[in-house]
Amino acid sequence: MYEMRMLSTAAEREEAAALVQDRQRWLTLHGLPVPARANIPAQFREAQTLSAGLFEDGRLLSCMILEHTPDLGWGQGPCLFLGCVHTLPGQSDDITRLITLWASDFAARLDLHVVRAETLARHALEAEPLAALLRRLTDTGWDVGGSGPGRDGDRVARLELLAEHRPGLRALISCQVHAPQPAPDDRSNA
């Protein structure tokens, strides 16, 4: 059984930082871009960062930073934002599919209508290897909403996923994630 839970201990946060470093090394070795401006491993080490991980039998397979945000400068309305999503190198696309299913269900349980994320896009969205990644993401339900500057200033592909209640998913993925608090702008609109 899989488990999505908060990274609450220093050891879990350090494991996530190591996973990110492994993924970034893998990306570099395969000629793929890594963020230029953000020290992502350091973000996962910070106790105040609302980070979560997908585990299988105690093994961290993926980590991400969760936000409930009203506005990214693109897209309409509040969303669950999955930031800095990294998967363990050498894993199948099933991990991405599990994250997609979980995020869609989790956003619906938060009464949000959409999940958003970004992936680096230093070249045209149709250029390989980015095009292959975007095809895999659209095959799992994500919509590509063009490209532009991301939250950290890098050029990104903008991704959206509709929220959908998936009651049967709980038999596959146990969820022990705390709801991210709405950003201040969100509270004023509530």
C-alpha positions as CSV (number, residue, x, y, z in Angstrom):
1,M,0.0,0.0,0.0
2,Y,1.1,3.5,-0.7
3,E,1.0,6.3,1.8
4,M,1.0,10.1,1.1
5,R,2.0,11.9,4.3
6,M,3.6,15.1,5.6
7,L,7.4,15.1,5.9
8,S,7.4,15.9,9.6
9,T,10.7,14.8,10.9
10,A,14.2,16.1,10.2
11,A,15.2,12.6,8.9
12,E,12.2,12.6,6.4
13,R,13.0,16.1,5.2
14,E,16.7,15.2,4.8
15,E,15.6,12.1,2.8
16,A,13.5,14.3,0.6
17,A,16.4,16.7,0.0
18,A,18.6,13.7,-0.9
19,L,15.9,12.4,-3.3
20,V,15.8,15.9,-5.0
21,Q,19.6,15.9,-5.3
22,D,19.5,12.4,-6.9
23,R,16.8,13.5,-9.3
24,Q,18.7,16.7,-10.2
25,R,21.9,14.7,-10.9
26,W,19.9,12.3,-13.1
27,L,18.4,15.2,-15.0
28,T,21.8,16.7,-15.6
29,L,23.3,13.4,-16.7
30,H,20.4,13.1,-19.2
31,G,20.8,16.6,-20.5
32,L,17.6,17.9,-19.0
33,P,17.2,21.2,-17.2
34,V,17.3,21.8,-13.5
35,P,16.1,24.9,-11.7
36,A,18.7,27.7,-12.0
37,R,17.5,30.0,-9.2
38,A,16.1,27.9,-6.5
39,N,17.9,25.7,-4.0
40,I,15.2,23.1,-3.9
41,P,17.0,20.6,-1.6
42,A,17.3,23.4,1.0
43,Q,13.5,24.1,0.8
44,F,12.8,20.5,1.7
45,R,15.1,20.7,4.7
46,E,13.2,23.7,6.2
47,A,10.8,22.6,8.9
48,Q,8.3,25.4,8.0
49,T,7.9,24.1,4.4
50,L,4.7,22.2,4.0
51,S,6.2,19.2,2.2
52,A,4.7,15.8,1.6
53,G,6.0,12.5,0.3
54,L,4.6,9.4,-1.4
55,F,5.9,6.3,0.4
56,E,5.7,2.6,-0.3
57,D,6.5,0.4,2.6
58,G,8.4,3.2,4.3
59,R,10.5,4.1,1.2
60,L,10.2,7.6,-0.1
61,L,9.2,7.5,-3.8
62,S,8.4,11.2,-4.4
63,C,8.2,14.5,-2.6
64,M,6.5,17.8,-3.2
65,I,5.6,21.1,-1.6
66,L,1.9,21.8,-1.1
67,E,0.2,25.2,-1.3
68,H,-3.3,26.4,-1.4
69,T,-2.9,29.5,-3.5
70,P,-5.4,32.0,-4.9
71,D,-3.3,33.3,-7.8
72,L,-0.2,32.1,-9.7
73,G,-0.5,34.9,-12.3
74,W,-2.0,32.2,-14.6
75,G,-5.1,30.1,-14.4
76,Q,-8.3,31.2,-12.8
77,G,-9.3,30.8,-9.1
78,P,-7.8,29.2,-6.1
79,C,-6.0,25.9,-6.5
80,L,-3.9,23.2,-4.8
81,F,-0.4,23.9,-6.1
82,L,2.1,21.1,-6.3
83,G,5.5,22.7,-6.1
84,C,8.9,21.1,-6.6
85,V,7.6,17.7,-7.4
86,H,10.4,15.2,-7.6
87,T,10.3,11.4,-8.0
88,L,13.0,8.9,-7.2
89,P,15.1,8.2,-10.3
90,G,14.6,4.8,-11.9
91,Q,10.9,4.5,-11.0
92,S,8.1,3.9,-13.5
93,D,5.6,6.5,-14.6
94,D,3.2,4.8,-12.2
95,I,4.5,7.1,-9.5
96,T,3.4,10.1,-11.5
97,R,0.0,8.5,-12.1
98,L,-0.4,7.9,-8.4
99,I,0.5,11.5,-7.5
100,T,-2.0,12.7,-10.2
101,L,-4.8,10.5,-8.8
102,W,-4.1,11.5,-5.2
103,A,-3.8,15.3,-6.0
104,S,-7.1,15.3,-7.9
105,D,-8.9,13.6,-5.0
106,F,-7.1,15.7,-2.3
107,A,-8.0,18.9,-4.1
108,A,-11.7,17.8,-4.3
109,R,-11.7,17.0,-0.6
110,L,-10.4,20.6,0.0
111,D,-13.3,21.9,-2.1
112,L,-10.9,23.2,-4.7
113,H,-11.7,22.8,-8.4
114,V,-8.2,22.4,-9.8
115,V,-4.6,21.3,-9.1
116,R,-1.8,23.3,-10.7
117,A,1.9,22.5,-11.2
118,E,4.8,23.7,-13.3
119,T,7.6,21.9,-15.0
120,L,10.8,23.4,-16.5
121,A,10.5,24.3,-20.1
122,R,13.7,26.0,-21.4
123,H,12.8,25.2,-25.0
124,A,9.6,25.0,-27.0
125,L,6.9,22.7,-25.6
126,E,7.1,20.6,-28.7
127,A,10.8,20.0,-28.4
128,E,12.1,16.7,-27.1
129,P,12.5,15.5,-24.3
130,L,10.0,18.0,-22.8
131,A,7.3,17.0,-25.3
132,A,7.6,13.3,-24.2
133,L,7.1,14.3,-20.6
134,L,4.1,16.5,-21.4
135,R,2.6,13.7,-23.4
136,R,2.9,11.4,-20.4
137,L,1.4,14.0,-18.1
138,T,-1.6,14.6,-20.5
139,D,-2.1,10.9,-20.7
140,T,-2.6,10.9,-16.9
141,G,-5.1,13.7,-17.0
142,W,-3.1,17.0,-16.8
143,D,-3.8,19.8,-19.3
144,V,-0.9,21.9,-20.6
145,G,-1.8,25.6,-20.3
146,G,1.1,27.0,-22.3
147,S,4.4,28.3,-21.0
148,G,5.8,31.4,-19.3
149,P,7.7,32.5,-16.2
150,G,7.3,30.2,-13.3
151,R,7.2,31.0,-9.6
152,D,11.0,30.9,-9.3
153,G,11.6,32.9,-12.5
154,D,12.5,30.0,-14.8
155,R,10.5,29.4,-18.0
156,V,7.9,26.6,-17.2
157,A,5.1,24.6,-18.8
158,R,1.9,25.3,-16.9
159,L,-0.1,22.3,-15.9
160,E,-3.7,22.0,-14.6
161,L,-5.6,19.0,-13.4
162,L,-9.3,19.0,-12.5
163,A,-10.2,18.0,-9.0
164,E,-12.3,14.8,-8.8
165,H,-13.5,12.8,-5.8
166,R,-12.0,9.3,-6.0
167,P,-13.4,7.4,-3.0
168,G,-11.9,4.0,-4.1
169,L,-8.4,5.5,-4.1
170,R,-8.1,5.3,-0.3
171,A,-7.8,1.5,-0.7
172,L,-4.6,2.1,-2.7
173,I,-3.2,5.3,-1.2
174,S,-3.5,6.2,2.5
175,C,-3.6,9.9,2.9
176,Q,-2.2,11.6,6.0
177,V,-1.6,15.0,4.5
178,H,-2.7,18.2,6.3
179,A,-4.7,20.7,4.3
180,P,-2.5,23.6,3.3
181,Q,-3.8,26.9,4.7
182,P,-5.1,29.3,2.2
183,A,-2.9,32.2,1.3
184,P,-3.9,35.5,2.8
185,D,-5.6,36.6,-0.4
186,D,-7.7,33.5,-0.4
187,R,-9.1,34.2,3.1
188,S,-10.2,37.6,2.1
189,N,-12.3,36.1,-0.7
190,A,-13.9,33.5,1.5
